[in-house]
């Protein structure tokens, strides 16, 4: 796992959630949607990083067997 990508993903999730809540509180559906999108982008960034890490582990395991 690259710490940098995990931190970026978490920051996007937190920032997105804040924007989503602010949009909901003010009745601004556009801001709420943008916040939700930013949060989901952060979640996706973390998931891709986790997948990449898992793939690297699988490759390392295969290399050890041969």
N, CA, C, O and CB atoms as a CASP TS submission, in Angstrom:
PFRMAT TS
TARGET T0000
AUTHOR 0000-0000-0000
METHOD Language model
MODEL 1
PARENT N/A
ATOM      1  N   UNK     1       0.834  -1.175   0.000  1.00  0.00           N
ATOM      2  CA  UNK     1       0.000   0.000   0.000  1.00  0.00           C
ATOM      3  C   UNK     1       0.882   1.242   0.000  1.00  0.00           C
ATOM      4  O   UNK     1       1.793   1.389   0.815  1.00  0.00           O
ATOM      5  CB  UNK     1      -0.951  -0.004   1.208  1.00  0.00           C
ATOM      6  N   UNK     2       0.588   2.100  -0.913  1.00  0.00           N
ATOM      7  CA  UNK     2       1.345   3.335  -0.858  1.00  0.00           C
ATOM      8  C   UNK     2       0.627   4.296   0.073  1.00  0.00           C
ATOM      9  O   UNK     2      -0.546   4.617  -0.113  1.00  0.00           O
ATOM     10  CB  UNK     2       1.524   3.951  -2.271  1.00  0.00           C
ATOM     11  N   UNK     3       1.343   4.732   1.049  1.00  0.00           N
ATOM     12  CA  UNK     3       0.773   5.622   2.056  1.00  0.00           C
ATOM     13  C   UNK     3       0.230   6.885   1.417  1.00  0.00           C
ATOM     14  O   UNK     3      -0.813   7.398   1.823  1.00  0.00           O
ATOM     15  CB  UNK     3       1.815   5.975   3.111  1.00  0.00           C
ATOM     16  N   UNK     4       0.940   7.386   0.415  1.00  0.00           N
ATOM     17  CA  UNK     4       0.534   8.618  -0.251  1.00  0.00           C
ATOM     18  C   UNK     4      -0.870   8.490  -0.853  1.00  0.00           C
ATOM     19  O   UNK     4      -1.707   9.375  -0.675  1.00  0.00           O
ATOM     20  CB  UNK     4       1.544   8.985  -1.343  1.00  0.00           C
ATOM     21  N   UNK     5      -1.122   7.402  -1.553  1.00  0.00           N
ATOM     22  CA  UNK     5      -2.439   7.202  -2.174  1.00  0.00           C
ATOM     23  C   UNK     5      -3.524   6.989  -1.127  1.00  0.00           C
ATOM     24  O   UNK     5      -4.650   7.458  -1.294  1.00  0.00           O
ATOM     25  CB  UNK     5      -2.401   6.007  -3.131  1.00  0.00           C
ATOM     26  N   UNK     6      -3.197   6.294  -0.063  1.00  0.00           N
ATOM     27  CA  UNK     6      -4.165   6.071   1.001  1.00  0.00           C
ATOM     28  C   UNK     6      -4.538   7.394   1.670  1.00  0.00           C
ATOM     29  O   UNK     6      -5.708   7.641   1.964  1.00  0.00           O
ATOM     30  CB  UNK     6      -3.606   5.083   2.039  1.00  0.00           C
ATOM     31  N   UNK     7      -3.536   8.241   1.907  1.00  0.00           N
ATOM     32  CA  UNK     7      -3.790   9.547   2.530  1.00  0.00           C
ATOM     33  C   UNK     7      -4.628  10.421   1.607  1.00  0.00           C
ATOM     34  O   UNK     7      -5.573  11.072   2.053  1.00  0.00           O
ATOM     35  CB  UNK     7      -2.461  10.256   2.875  1.00  0.00           C
ATOM     36  N   UNK     8      -4.281  10.438   0.312  1.00  0.00           N
ATOM     37  CA  UNK     8      -5.058  11.219  -0.649  1.00  0.00           C
ATOM     38  C   UNK     8      -6.513  10.736  -0.695  1.00  0.00           C
ATOM     39  O   UNK     8      -7.446  11.538  -0.722  1.00  0.00           O
ATOM     40  CB  UNK     8      -4.422  11.129  -2.051  1.00  0.00           C
ATOM     41  N   UNK     9      -6.681   9.437  -0.702  1.00  0.00           N
ATOM     42  CA  UNK     9      -8.034   8.873  -0.733  1.00  0.00           C
ATOM     43  C   UNK     9      -8.834   9.245   0.500  1.00  0.00           C
ATOM     44  O   UNK     9     -10.003   9.617   0.403  1.00  0.00           O
ATOM     45  CB  UNK     9      -7.972   7.365  -0.860  1.00  0.00           C
ATOM     46  N   UNK    10      -8.204   9.145   1.652  1.00  0.00           N
ATOM     47  CA  UNK    10      -8.890   9.497   2.901  1.00  0.00           C
ATOM     48  C   UNK    10      -9.228  10.983   2.925  1.00  0.00           C
ATOM     49  O   UNK    10     -10.319  11.367   3.347  1.00  0.00           O
ATOM     50  CB  UNK    10      -8.020   9.129   4.123  1.00  0.00           C
ATOM     51  N   UNK    11      -8.299  11.817   2.476  1.00  0.00           N
ATOM     52  CA  UNK    11      -8.541  13.263   2.439  1.00  0.00           C
ATOM     53  C   UNK    11      -9.721  13.589   1.522  1.00  0.00           C
ATOM     54  O   UNK    11     -10.556  14.431   1.852  1.00  0.00           O
ATOM     55  CB  UNK    11      -7.275  14.013   1.967  1.00  0.00           C
ATOM     56  N   UNK    12      -9.783  12.923   0.378  1.00  0.00           N
ATOM     57  CA  UNK    12     -10.907  13.143  -0.538  1.00  0.00           C
ATOM     58  C   UNK    12     -12.219  12.694   0.092  1.00  0.00           C
ATOM     59  O   UNK    12     -13.248  13.353  -0.063  1.00  0.00           O
ATOM     60  CB  UNK    12     -10.677  12.398  -1.863  1.00  0.00           C
ATOM     61  N   UNK    13     -12.181  11.580   0.798  1.00  0.00           N
ATOM     62  CA  UNK    13     -13.393  11.102   1.441  1.00  0.00           C
ATOM     63  C   UNK    13     -13.884  12.090   2.498  1.00  0.00           C
ATOM     64  O   UNK    13     -15.073  12.403   2.555  1.00  0.00           O
ATOM     65  CB  UNK    13     -13.153   9.734   2.068  1.00  0.00           C
ATOM     66  N   UNK    14     -12.979  12.572   3.324  1.00  0.00           N
ATOM     67  CA  UNK    14     -13.347  13.500   4.399  1.00  0.00           C
ATOM     68  C   UNK    14     -13.845  14.827   3.817  1.00  0.00           C
ATOM     69  O   UNK    14     -14.874  15.356   4.238  1.00  0.00           O
ATOM     70  CB  UNK    14     -12.141  13.748   5.339  1.00  0.00           C
ATOM     71  N   UNK    15     -13.104  15.346   2.852  1.00  0.00           N
ATOM     72  CA  UNK    15     -13.488  16.606   2.225  1.00  0.00           C
ATOM     73  C   UNK    15     -14.843  16.470   1.520  1.00  0.00           C
ATOM     74  O   UNK    15     -15.697  17.351   1.614  1.00  0.00           O
ATOM     75  CB  UNK    15     -12.405  17.058   1.226  1.00  0.00           C
ATOM     76  N   UNK    16     -15.017  15.371   0.826  1.00  0.00           N
ATOM     77  CA  UNK    16     -16.274  15.133   0.138  1.00  0.00           C
ATOM     78  C   UNK    16     -17.446  15.029   1.090  1.00  0.00           C
ATOM     79  O   UNK    16     -18.524  15.560   0.820  1.00  0.00           O
ATOM     80  CB  UNK    16     -16.180  13.886  -0.681  1.00  0.00           C
ATOM     81  N   UNK    17     -17.237  14.344   2.208  1.00  0.00           N
ATOM     82  CA  UNK    17     -18.311  14.195   3.190  1.00  0.00           C
ATOM     83  C   UNK    17     -18.686  15.550   3.769  1.00  0.00           C
ATOM     84  O   UNK    17     -19.865  15.845   3.963  1.00  0.00           O
ATOM     85  CB  UNK    17     -17.891  13.229   4.315  1.00  0.00           C
ATOM     86  N   UNK    18     -17.670  16.380   4.047  1.00  0.00           N
ATOM     87  CA  UNK    18     -17.937  17.712   4.582  1.00  0.00           C
ATOM     88  C   UNK    18     -18.767  18.538   3.595  1.00  0.00           C
ATOM     89  O   UNK    18     -19.718  19.214   3.988  1.00  0.00           O
ATOM     90  CB  UNK    18     -16.616  18.435   4.905  1.00  0.00           C
ATOM     91  N   UNK    19     -18.404  18.479   2.326  1.00  0.00           N
ATOM     92  CA  UNK    19     -19.140  19.211   1.298  1.00  0.00           C
ATOM     93  C   UNK    19     -20.552  18.658   1.136  1.00  0.00           C
ATOM     94  O   UNK    19     -21.508  19.410   0.944  1.00  0.00           O
ATOM     95  CB  UNK    19     -18.395  19.148  -0.037  1.00  0.00           C
ATOM     96  N   UNK    20     -20.668  17.347   1.216  1.00  0.00           N
ATOM     97  CA  UNK    20     -21.982  16.709   1.094  1.00  0.00           C
ATOM     98  C   UNK    20     -22.906  17.153   2.231  1.00  0.00           C
ATOM     99  O   UNK    20     -24.066  17.494   1.998  1.00  0.00           O
ATOM    100  CB  UNK    20     -21.838  15.172   1.095  1.00  0.00           C
ATOM    101  N   UNK    21     -22.391  17.147   3.444  1.00  0.00           N
ATOM    102  CA  UNK    21     -23.178  17.551   4.608  1.00  0.00           C
ATOM    103  C   UNK    21     -23.534  19.037   4.525  1.00  0.00           C
ATOM    104  O   UNK    21     -24.667  19.425   4.811  1.00  0.00           O
ATOM    105  CB  UNK    21     -22.404  17.257   5.912  1.00  0.00           C
ATOM    106  N   UNK    22     -22.567  19.861   4.132  1.00  0.00           N
ATOM    107  CA  UNK    22     -22.828  21.299   3.997  1.00  0.00           C
ATOM    108  C   UNK    22     -23.897  21.550   2.938  1.00  0.00           C
ATOM    109  O   UNK    22     -24.784  22.382   3.127  1.00  0.00           O
ATOM    110  CB  UNK    22     -21.532  22.058   3.634  1.00  0.00           C
ATOM    111  N   UNK    23     -23.808  20.836   1.838  1.00  0.00           N
ATOM    112  CA  UNK    23     -24.813  20.982   0.787  1.00  0.00           C
ATOM    113  C   UNK    23     -26.191  20.560   1.255  1.00  0.00           C
ATOM    114  O   UNK    23     -27.187  21.208   0.933  1.00  0.00           O
ATOM    115  CB  UNK    23     -24.419  20.175  -0.427  1.00  0.00           C
ATOM    116  N   UNK    24     -26.250  19.474   2.014  1.00  0.00           N
ATOM    117  CA  UNK    24     -27.531  19.002   2.533  1.00  0.00           C
ATOM    118  C   UNK    24     -28.101  19.998   3.544  1.00  0.00           C
ATOM    119  O   UNK    24     -29.307  20.248   3.566  1.00  0.00           O
ATOM    120  CB  UNK    24     -27.372  17.613   3.182  1.00  0.00           C
ATOM    121  N   UNK    25     -27.233  20.560   4.375  1.00  0.00           N
ATOM    122  CA  UNK    25     -27.685  21.495   5.408  1.00  0.00           C
ATOM    123  C   UNK    25     -28.205  22.798   4.807  1.00  0.00           C
ATOM    124  O   UNK    25     -29.124  23.414   5.348  1.00  0.00           O
ATOM    125  CB  UNK    25     -26.548  21.793   6.378  1.00  0.00           C
ATOM    126  N   UNK    26     -27.619  23.211   3.696  1.00  0.00           N
ATOM    127  CA  UNK    26     -28.037  24.471   3.071  1.00  0.00           C
ATOM    128  C   UNK    26     -29.069  24.267   1.966  1.00  0.00           C
ATOM    129  O   UNK    26     -29.572  25.235   1.396  1.00  0.00           O
ATOM    130  CB  UNK    26     -26.830  25.190   2.507  1.00  0.00           C
ATOM    131  N   UNK    27     -29.379  23.027   1.666  1.00  0.00           N
ATOM    132  CA  UNK    27     -30.344  22.741   0.611  1.00  0.00           C
ATOM    133  C   UNK    27     -29.760  22.886  -0.792  1.00  0.00           C
ATOM    134  O   UNK    27     -30.498  22.980  -1.774  1.00  0.00           O
ATOM    135  CB  UNK    27     -31.530  23.648   0.753  1.00  0.00           C
ATOM    136  N   UNK    28     -28.431  22.902  -0.878  1.00  0.00           N
ATOM    137  CA  UNK    28     -27.752  23.036  -2.169  1.00  0.00           C
ATOM    138  C   UNK    28     -27.451  21.640  -2.710  1.00  0.00           C
ATOM    139  O   UNK    28     -26.420  21.048  -2.391  1.00  0.00           O
ATOM    140  CB  UNK    28     -26.437  23.879  -2.034  1.00  0.00           C
ATOM    141  N   UNK    29     -28.353  21.129  -3.524  1.00  0.00           N
ATOM    142  CA  UNK    29     -28.211  19.755  -4.017  1.00  0.00           C
ATOM    143  C   UNK    29     -26.993  19.584  -4.919  1.00  0.00           C
ATOM    144  O   UNK    29     -26.421  18.496  -4.986  1.00  0.00           O
ATOM    145  CB  UNK    29     -29.462  19.342  -4.770  1.00  0.00           C
ATOM    146  N   UNK    30     -26.592  20.649  -5.613  1.00  0.00           N
ATOM    147  CA  UNK    30     -25.412  20.570  -6.484  1.00  0.00           C
ATOM    148  C   UNK    30     -24.154  20.369  -5.639  1.00  0.00           C
ATOM    149  O   UNK    30     -23.320  19.525  -5.967  1.00  0.00           O
ATOM    150  CB  UNK    30     -25.281  21.853  -7.355  1.00  0.00           C
ATOM    151  N   UNK    31     -24.010  21.127  -4.565  1.00  0.00           N
ATOM    152  CA  UNK    31     -22.854  20.969  -3.669  1.00  0.00           C
ATOM    153  C   UNK    31     -22.880  19.607  -2.981  1.00  0.00           C
ATOM    154  O   UNK    31     -21.846  18.968  -2.788  1.00  0.00           O
ATOM    155  CB  UNK    31     -22.831  22.093  -2.611  1.00  0.00           C
ATOM    156  N   UNK    32     -24.070  19.189  -2.624  1.00  0.00           N
ATOM    157  CA  UNK    32     -24.217  17.880  -1.986  1.00  0.00           C
ATOM    158  C   UNK    32     -23.757  16.771  -2.938  1.00  0.00           C
ATOM    159  O   UNK    32     -23.048  15.852  -2.527  1.00  0.00           O
ATOM    160  CB  UNK    32     -25.688  17.646  -1.554  1.00  0.00           C
ATOM    161  N   UNK    33     -24.158  16.859  -4.197  1.00  0.00           N
ATOM    162  CA  UNK    33     -23.771  15.853  -5.191  1.00  0.00           C
ATOM    163  C   UNK    33     -22.272  15.894  -5.462  1.00  0.00           C
ATOM    164  O   UNK    33     -21.634  14.849  -5.586  1.00  0.00           O
ATOM    165  CB  UNK    33     -24.544  16.067  -6.497  1.00  0.00           C
ATOM    166  N   UNK    34     -21.711  17.094  -5.553  1.00  0.00           N
ATOM    167  CA  UNK    34     -20.264  17.216  -5.773  1.00  0.00           C
ATOM    168  C   UNK    34     -19.489  16.610  -4.598  1.00  0.00           C
ATOM    169  O   UNK    34     -18.463  15.958  -4.795  1.00  0.00           O
ATOM    170  CB  UNK    34     -19.867  18.702  -5.966  1.00  0.00           C
ATOM    171  N   UNK    35     -19.983  16.828  -3.383  1.00  0.00           N
ATOM    172  CA  UNK    35     -19.345  16.260  -2.204  1.00  0.00           C
ATOM    173  C   UNK    35     -19.400  14.745  -2.215  1.00  0.00           C
ATOM    174  O   UNK    35     -18.420  14.071  -1.900  1.00  0.00           O
ATOM    175  CB  UNK    35     -19.995  16.790  -0.947  1.00  0.00           C
ATOM    176  N   UNK    36     -20.555  14.221  -2.580  1.00  0.00           N
ATOM    177  CA  UNK    36     -20.703  12.769  -2.646  1.00  0.00           C
ATOM    178  C   UNK    36     -19.751  12.187  -3.696  1.00  0.00           C
ATOM    179  O   UNK    36     -19.122  11.154  -3.466  1.00  0.00           O
ATOM    180  CB  UNK    36     -22.168  12.385  -2.972  1.00  0.00           C
ATOM    181  N   UNK    37     -19.649  12.852  -4.838  1.00  0.00           N
ATOM    182  CA  UNK    37     -18.742  12.404  -5.904  1.00  0.00           C
ATOM    183  C   UNK    37     -17.292  12.432  -5.418  1.00  0.00           C
ATOM    184  O   UNK    37     -16.533  11.497  -5.674  1.00  0.00           O
ATOM    185  CB  UNK    37     -18.901  13.293  -7.166  1.00  0.00           C
ATOM    186  N   UNK    38     -16.910  13.490  -4.726  1.00  0.00           N
ATOM    187  CA  UNK    38     -15.539  13.584  -4.226  1.00  0.00           C
ATOM    188  C   UNK    38     -15.254  12.471  -3.212  1.00  0.00           C
ATOM    189  O   UNK    38     -14.175  11.879  -3.212  1.00  0.00           O
ATOM    190  CB  UNK    38     -15.295  14.967  -3.585  1.00  0.00           C
ATOM    191  N   UNK    39     -16.228  12.199  -2.357  1.00  0.00           N
ATOM    192  CA  UNK    39     -16.061  11.116  -1.386  1.00  0.00           C
ATOM    193  C   UNK    39     -15.918   9.764  -2.048  1.00  0.00           C
ATOM    194  O   UNK    39     -15.093   8.947  -1.639  1.00  0.00           O
ATOM    195  CB  UNK    39     -17.227  11.085  -0.434  1.00  0.00           C
ATOM    196  N   UNK    40     -16.723   9.528  -3.074  1.00  0.00           N
ATOM    197  CA  UNK    40     -16.636   8.259  -3.802  1.00  0.00           C
ATOM    198  C   UNK    40     -15.329   8.150  -4.577  1.00  0.00           C
ATOM    199  O   UNK    40     -14.780   7.058  -4.724  1.00  0.00           O
ATOM    200  CB  UNK    40     -17.821   8.113  -4.757  1.00  0.00           C
ATOM    201  N   UNK    41     -14.831   9.279  -5.072  1.00  0.00           N
ATOM    202  CA  UNK    41     -13.543   9.288  -5.761  1.00  0.00           C
ATOM    203  C   UNK    41     -12.435   8.874  -4.799  1.00  0.00           C
ATOM    204  O   UNK    41     -11.546   8.102  -5.160  1.00  0.00           O
ATOM    205  CB  UNK    41     -13.249  10.685  -6.355  1.00  0.00           C
ATOM    206  N   UNK    42     -12.494   9.384  -3.587  1.00  0.00           N
ATOM    207  CA  UNK    42     -11.511   9.005  -2.577  1.00  0.00           C
ATOM    208  C   UNK    42     -11.583   7.537  -2.227  1.00  0.00           C
ATOM    209  O   UNK    42     -10.562   6.868  -2.064  1.00  0.00           O
ATOM    210  CB  UNK    42     -11.702   9.827  -1.336  1.00  0.00           C
ATOM    211  N   UNK    43     -12.799   7.046  -2.113  1.00  0.00           N
ATOM    212  CA  UNK    43     -12.986   5.632  -1.810  1.00  0.00           C
ATOM    213  C   UNK    43     -12.439   4.759  -2.944  1.00  0.00           C
ATOM    214  O   UNK    43     -11.806   3.732  -2.699  1.00  0.00           O
ATOM    215  CB  UNK    43     -14.475   5.328  -1.571  1.00  0.00           C
ATOM    216  N   UNK    44     -12.692   5.179  -4.179  1.00  0.00           N
ATOM    217  CA  UNK    44     -12.185   4.437  -5.337  1.00  0.00           C
ATOM    218  C   UNK    44     -10.660   4.476  -5.384  1.00  0.00           C
ATOM    219  O   UNK    44     -10.025   3.473  -5.709  1.00  0.00           O
ATOM    220  CB  UNK    44     -12.769   5.010  -6.640  1.00  0.00           C
ATOM    221  N   UNK    45     -10.063   5.639  -5.060  1.00  0.00           N
ATOM    222  CA  UNK    45      -8.606   5.753  -5.061  1.00  0.00           C
ATOM    223  C   UNK    45      -8.005   4.745  -4.077  1.00  0.00           C
ATOM    224  O   UNK    45      -7.015   4.083  -4.388  1.00  0.00           O
ATOM    225  CB  UNK    45      -8.167   7.199  -4.699  1.00  0.00           C
ATOM    226  N   UNK    46      -8.598   4.635  -2.907  1.00  0.00           N
ATOM    227  CA  UNK    46      -8.090   3.696  -1.907  1.00  0.00           C
ATOM    228  C   UNK    46      -8.278   2.252  -2.369  1.00  0.00           C
ATOM    229  O   UNK    46      -7.406   1.410  -2.157  1.00  0.00           O
ATOM    230  CB  UNK    46      -8.793   3.916  -0.558  1.00  0.00           C
ATOM    231  N   UNK    47      -9.418   1.967  -3.002  1.00  0.00           N
ATOM    232  CA  UNK    47      -9.684   0.606  -3.472  1.00  0.00           C
ATOM    233  C   UNK    47      -8.703   0.201  -4.573  1.00  0.00           C
ATOM    234  O   UNK    47      -8.223  -0.933  -4.587  1.00  0.00           O
ATOM    235  CB  UNK    47     -11.128   0.493  -3.985  1.00  0.00           C
ATOM    236  N   UNK    48      -8.408   1.111  -5.484  1.00  0.00           N
ATOM    237  CA  UNK    48      -7.450   0.823  -6.556  1.00  0.00           C
ATOM    238  C   UNK    48      -6.073   0.576  -5.962  1.00  0.00           C
ATOM    239  O   UNK    48      -5.360  -0.329  -6.395  1.00  0.00           O
ATOM    240  CB  UNK    48      -7.396   1.984  -7.578  1.00  0.00           C
ATOM    241  N   UNK    49      -5.695   1.381  -4.969  1.00  0.00           N
ATOM    242  CA  UNK    49      -4.401   1.192  -4.327  1.00  0.00           C
ATOM    243  C   UNK    49      -4.333  -0.165  -3.625  1.00  0.00           C
ATOM    244  O   UNK    49      -3.313  -0.851  -3.689  1.00  0.00           O
ATOM    245  CB  UNK    49      -4.133   2.323  -3.326  1.00  0.00           C
ATOM    246  N   UNK    50      -5.419  -0.548  -2.958  1.00  0.00           N
ATOM    247  CA  UNK    50      -5.461  -1.863  -2.301  1.00  0.00           C
ATOM    248  C   UNK    50      -5.352  -2.988  -3.326  1.00  0.00           C
ATOM    249  O   UNK    50      -4.653  -3.975  -3.097  1.00  0.00           O
ATOM    250  CB  UNK    50      -6.761  -2.017  -1.486  1.00  0.00           C
ATOM    251  N   UNK    51      -6.042  -2.839  -4.452  1.00  0.00           N
ATOM    252  CA  UNK    51      -5.996  -3.843  -5.509  1.00  0.00           C
ATOM    253  C   UNK    51      -4.582  -3.956  -6.087  1.00  0.00           C
ATOM    254  O   UNK    51      -4.085  -5.055  -6.334  1.00  0.00           O
ATOM    255  CB  UNK    51      -7.003  -3.496  -6.623  1.00  0.00           C
ATOM    256  N   UNK    52      -3.956  -2.821  -6.293  1.00  0.00           N
ATOM    257  CA  UNK    52      -2.588  -2.803  -6.808  1.00  0.00           C
ATOM    258  C   UNK    52      -1.648  -3.515  -5.841  1.00  0.00           C
ATOM    259  O   UNK    52      -0.788  -4.288  -6.264  1.00  0.00           O
ATOM    260  CB  UNK    52      -2.116  -1.355  -7.044  1.00  0.00           C
ATOM    261  N   UNK    53      -1.806  -3.261  -4.566  1.00  0.00           N
ATOM    262  CA  UNK    53      -0.972  -3.903  -3.543  1.00  0.00           C
ATOM    263  C   UNK    53      -1.188  -5.420  -3.550  1.00  0.00           C
ATOM    264  O   UNK    53      -0.236  -6.195  -3.461  1.00  0.00           O
ATOM    265  CB  UNK    53      -1.287  -3.322  -2.140  1.00  0.00           C
ATOM    266  N   UNK    54      -2.440  -5.824  -3.656  1.00  0.00           N
ATOM    267  CA  UNK    54      -2.751  -7.252  -3.682  1.00  0.00           C
ATOM    268  C   UNK    54      -2.136  -7.917  -4.916  1.00  0.00           C
ATOM    269  O   UNK    54      -1.587  -9.016  -4.828  1.00  0.00           O
ATOM    270  CB  UNK    54      -4.278  -7.471  -3.662  1.00  0.00           C
ATOM    271  N   UNK    55      -2.231  -7.248  -6.056  1.00  0.00           N
ATOM    272  CA  UNK    55      -1.651  -7.797  -7.286  1.00  0.00           C
ATOM    273  C   UNK    55      -0.136  -7.944  -7.147  1.00  0.00           C
ATOM    274  O   UNK    55       0.437  -8.937  -7.594  1.00  0.00           O
ATOM    275  CB  UNK    55      -1.990  -6.897  -8.495  1.00  0.00           C
ATOM    276  N   UNK    56       0.501  -6.969  -6.537  1.00  0.00           N
ATOM    277  CA  UNK    56       1.948  -7.049  -6.328  1.00  0.00           C
ATOM    278  C   UNK    56       2.299  -8.225  -5.413  1.00  0.00           C
ATOM    279  O   UNK    56       3.298  -8.910  -5.633  1.00  0.00           O
ATOM    280  CB  UNK    56       2.481  -5.730  -5.730  1.00  0.00           C
ATOM    281  N   UNK    57       1.476  -8.456  -4.389  1.00  0.00           N
ATOM    282  CA  UNK    57       1.704  -9.592  -3.488  1.00  0.00           C
ATOM    283  C   UNK    57       1.572 -10.916  -4.233  1.00  0.00           C
ATOM    284  O   UNK    57       2.364 -11.832  -4.012  1.00  0.00           O
ATOM    285  CB  UNK    57       0.717  -9.552  -2.311  1.00  0.00           C
ATOM    286  N   UNK    58       0.578 -11.024  -5.114  1.00  0.00           N
ATOM    287  CA  UNK    58       0.370 -12.244  -5.891  1.00  0.00           C
ATOM    288  C   UNK    58       1.570 -12.489  -6.806  1.00  0.00           C
ATOM    289  O   UNK    58       2.057 -13.614  -6.913  1.00  0.00           O
ATOM    290  CB  UNK    58      -0.935 -12.151  -6.720  1.00  0.00           C
ATOM    291  N   UNK    59       2.034 -11.442  -7.455  1.00  0.00           N
ATOM    292  CA  UNK    59       3.199 -11.573  -8.339  1.00  0.00           C
ATOM    293  C   UNK    59       4.414 -12.037  -7.532  1.00  0.00           C
ATOM    294  O   UNK    59       5.155 -12.913  -7.976  1.00  0.00           O
ATOM    295  CB  UNK    59       3.505 -10.224  -9.056  1.00  0.00           C
ATOM    296  N   UNK    60       4.616 -11.462  -6.370  1.00  0.00           N
ATOM    297  CA  UNK    60       5.741 -11.860  -5.518  1.00  0.00           C
ATOM    298  C   UNK    60       5.627 -13.328  -5.107  1.00  0.00           C
ATOM    299  O   UNK    60       6.623 -14.051  -5.098  1.00  0.00           O
ATOM    300  CB  UNK    60       5.810 -10.967  -4.268  1.00  0.00           C
ATOM    301  N   UNK    61       4.412 -13.768  -4.766  1.00  0.00           N
ATOM    302  CA  UNK    61       4.202 -15.165  -4.386  1.00  0.00           C
ATOM    303  C   UNK    61       4.506 -16.111  -5.551  1.00  0.00           C
ATOM    304  O   UNK    61       5.114 -17.163  -5.357  1.00  0.00           O
ATOM    305  CB  UNK    61       2.761 -15.373  -3.903  1.00  0.00           C
ATOM    306  N   UNK    62       4.086 -15.737  -6.748  1.00  0.00           N
ATOM    307  CA  UNK    62       4.344 -16.567  -7.926  1.00  0.00           C
ATOM    308  C   UNK    62       5.843 -16.636  -8.197  1.00  0.00           C
ATOM    309  O   UNK    62       6.367 -17.703  -8.520  1.00  0.00           O
ATOM    310  CB  UNK    62       3.595 -16.013  -9.163  1.00  0.00           C
ATOM    311  N   UNK    63       6.528 -15.521  -8.070  1.00  0.00           N
ATOM    312  CA  UNK    63       7.975 -15.498  -8.297  1.00  0.00           C
ATOM    313  C   UNK    63       8.701 -16.415  -7.310  1.00  0.00           C
ATOM    314  O   UNK    63       9.684 -17.061  -7.673  1.00  0.00           O
ATOM    315  CB  UNK    63       8.511 -14.060  -8.177  1.00  0.00           C
ATOM    316  N   UNK    64       8.230 -16.472  -6.089  1.00  0.00           N
ATOM    317  CA  UNK    64       8.864 -17.312  -5.066  1.00  0.00           C
ATOM    318  C   UNK    64       8.704 -18.800  -5.388  1.00  0.00           C
ATOM    319  O   UNK    64       9.558 -19.616  -5.041  1.00  0.00           O
ATOM    320  CB  UNK    64       8.266 -17.009  -3.684  1.00  0.00           C
ATOM    321  N   UNK    65       7.607 -19.133  -6.050  1.00  0.00           N
ATOM    322  CA  UNK    65       7.339 -20.531  -6.355  1.00  0.00           C
ATOM    323  C   UNK    65       8.148 -21.032  -7.545  1.00  0.00           C
ATOM    324  O   UNK    65       8.284 -22.241  -7.730  1.00  0.00           O
ATOM    325  CB  UNK    65       5.868 -20.725  -6.622  1.00  0.00           C
ATOM    326  N   UNK    66       8.676 -20.139  -8.339  1.00  0.00           N
ATOM    327  CA  UNK    66       9.429 -20.553  -9.524  1.00  0.00           C
ATOM    328  C   UNK    66      10.855 -20.234  -9.382  1.00  0.00           C
ATOM    329  O   UNK    66      11.643 -20.511 -10.286  1.00  0.00           O
ATOM    330  CB  UNK    66       8.900 -19.913 -10.758  1.00  0.00           C
TER
END
